[in-house]
Amino acid sequence: MALRLTADERTELERRARSRKIRAEDARRAQVILMLAHGESFTAIATVLGCYPGYINRWRQRFETERLAGLHAKYRGQPATVRTPAMEARILAKTRQRPPDGSTHWSTRKLATVLGVSHVLVARVWRRAGLQPHRLGHYMLSDDPNFEEKAADVIGLYLNPPQHAAVFAADEKTAIQALDRLDPVLPLSPGRAERHGFEYYRHGTLSLYAALNTRTGEILGQTVPRHTSQAFVGFLSEIEATQPRRREIHVIVDNLSAHKTKGVTAFLEDHPRVHLHFTPTYASWLNQVELWFGKIERDLLARGIFTSLPDLARKIRRYITRYNEDPKPIRWTYNNPAHRITTHSADTVH
């Protein structure tokens, strides 16, 4: 039996059905009632509107009982939470506390559940305050009592090197593994990253000595089975051999014990034009060659496949040769030269 509508009810239902400003669900309920008033069957209505007979019957009964007022949803969802300064302060204060479930940091949904607000609101407050609880940073604080003096010495070599002298930033990258994949490598293809098999074979390790010429950006490299004092002395000899006889050579190194042995001291006494400059303890960021080590790690070592130790050494030498065809010196700046260099001002150098 078709529903009977008054003229005002039909006009209002037709307005709702045509409206593009109301919720789609409200428009569909109006269409259900209009089709019932035209005598359409439940099956026809369900086919046209994409709903179920139970849905049609529910809104027919509500309309018959309450007329147009019955077409409004009884539960309209949670009222929107307004971001106020007090609410923002509450979210920020809670973010700095540990979650009660024992986890190490908050997520937006976890914090929203505890505070009874929307996770979108939490995300907006975090974004405004620059908070990212999911991220973790690391830092290294030097305990060297002569940090300021040593840091000034090293940075001075970068920014104002001695005239007619060569400055090298040198270090060793130890325990480089020659890993060989046991399964075929599946190459890069559209929509799919390069894939390596899980299993590998370890052919052994070697160490790489590298010295960055801070003026030209060129790299001197030497691979050795192990990083020892004797190997370091041999590398210093190789650095010296690349420079004219009367040129002063300044080499920046870290505080590894192999750099301070009697053998190294004897070499420096026999070769007075070679000078070592030590970075402060726990201050590897002052050695420019560390930036180049990061580059070769990304470009070659992290994803490289090496069938043997000689193959690893050969590919490292090839990489250095190609790199030296177009070297890029590292241009350091000191943001505030008037600012003293201390363990708490390390971030002023980049």
Secondary structure, DSSP 8 states (H G I E B T S, - for coil): ------HHHHHHHHHHHH-SSS-HHHHHHHHHHHHHHTT--HHHHHHHHT--HHHHHHHHHHHHHHGGGGGS-S----------HHHHHHHHHHHTS--TTS-SS--HHHHHHHHTS-HHHHHHHHHHHT--TT----------TTHHHHHHHHHHHHHS--TTEEEEEEEEEEEEEEEEESS--B--BTTB--B--S-EEEEEEEEEEEEEETTT--EEEEEESS--HHHHHHHHHHHHHTS-TT-EEEEEE---GGGSSHHHHHHHHH-TTEEEEE--TT-GGG-THHHHHHHHIIIIITT---SSHHHHHHHHHHHHHHHHTS-------BS-TTS---TT-GGGB-
